[in-house]
């Protein structure tokens, strides 16, 4: 930051005069917080958090914070004031394309239907000229305070890159397409007469093991005969799917094509006493320890393959979302982002992108959904800070994974009037990563107030 500032001054950068200038003052949102926009947002994000449902006590998804301040399709409020002048200056200098790179939101109080939002915004920084993968440009950071009835409901720090699109966009887009080949497929299991029942069970979401009908010994993997007494009579029993890591290794090299990075291979001892070789996912592989309590998580690897993998009992389960055109467009419109690169493929190509791509507010909303899906119905988002990496294009798949990096208790209401218990409220910090086939699409952290009784223990069975 210091270095950036220094270089900015050395360059006598013409844009530094915008820093600290007011971008907007007490600008009212176009609409009060309202149930229809909330519903559209929840549909676009696939967010079924009960607090967002219409009815008494409904609150807006916190990640919608910026949506309430956005311009309409025909009203270009974003171009007002000093911020508008800055963008116009950048356009004139050839930095005509824009992409959002960072979004940091803090939620201080919930927004409810009927709340009338006003926002104040300031240009926080303008970077010196930077070379990026997209082209040369300047990062512009704004900070917005969103208020209701004079009270700050949340803050929103937003960074965009205003850049000059590269020449020869069509050639580049061809390269991009080539590099977006689907991930290599995972190796197929060998399914034979002796273990077909096991794989039938997996396809139904049941983890089955065998029990000898004669000596009652349990066994896994599946075998035609009992290793204890040799009997070929057996019955299938269903495991609870709970267990602990008995032993584990981390594979660094060589990585099969289906594995983008190091991964953990674990021998899991199930509660029923049998053991199974699998992967532990949902946490960095180096954090998988002997004795870690885990539960089974059926993961659909591709069209034909579902595998019984394991996640730590309190870890968020990975969430895989197909990125369809509909999801991208629905998310953009639900967040009131009418930038053409999020809905118009021709316009996106003209601006150097191979296709439309997901807008940052949708990514932000999905990260928020992922966090509350994990934490459960009573959870409240307090902060989301994300940085975007590679774009999410139609036809790809977004896989969100998370791990709990901290938990702490706060508050403890002295007067007993707060809605939190006397012991205070428990908070969790979640590191979230979203990957697509070409790399990391998003990384960030989420802070949540947890429901009473903690989070994750029940598993919320998130799905697309
Ligand atoms: Zn036996």
Boltz pocket constraint, residues with backbone or C-beta under 6 A from the ligand:
constraints:
  - pocket:
      binder: B
      contacts: [[A, 212], [A, 213], [A, 214], [A, 215], [A, 216], [A, 217], [A, 226], [A, 227], [A, 228], [A, 229], [A, 230], [A, 231]]
      max_distance: 6.0
